[in-house]
Amino acid sequence: MQYTSTILMTEFVTHDVKRFILTRPENFEFKPGQGVKFVINEPAWKDEEGHPFTPTCLAGDRVLEFMIKKYPADKGVTERLHSLEPGAQILLSEAFGTITYKGEGTFIAAGAGVTPFIAIFRMLSREGKLGGNSLIFSNKIPRDIICESELLHYLGSRCILTCTRQSEPGYDSRRIDDVFLRERVANFDQYFYICGPDAFVGGTIKALKKLGAKRESLVFEK
């Protein structure tokens, strides 16, 4: 790990996702969409390989922000992170990853996979370049949705929310597959940004290729 950072504050943004504000180490740089590996600076955790999370702040912000979902079944790093108090130290890697903004397109996310896109949308909003970008965002239930109001503010009707386990007014309830995408996407000659669990990313890529999307236009973590 290259950098040491300190937790300044934490707060819940959904029932199982916490927002972490960390000090920004000197010379730490990243591009919106890239990830960073975390190691908790405690004896029981320092030998861990590191777990990837995505900054959701702007590249020029003086502090770092991360939104991290807790997975209690793993009994692992996310559960420990959620229990940390301000003052705890985190070791950070250099930023890495292939998800960066390349041009207007459709962003497709599941669950916490939206975090790289939050950083990108915040950048585009700051620069006045949201343009014709759109988001298709899948969750299990409405209360799982991270930054729902903010994303709707940025994208309006171009923010499509689907909740696969609970149907409520204002939300679709279907899974994202080739039938869903054919209905919701008018043009497959554009960039597609995909992030979420491995099975979701793989299935979405397969569906997009079936519908005519070009391999070189698919942006995902390789």
Secondary structure, DSSP 8 states (H G I E B T S, - for coil): --EEEEEEEEEESSSSEEEEEEE--TT----TT-BEEEEESSTTTTTS--EEE-B-S-TT-SEEEEEEE--GGG-SHHHHHHH--TT-EEEE---B-S----SSEEEEEEGGGGHHHHHHHHHHHHHT--TT-EEEEEESSGGG-TTHHHHHHHHGGGEEEEETT---TT-B----SHHHHHHH-S-SSSEEEEESSHHHHHHHHHHHHHTT--GGGEE---
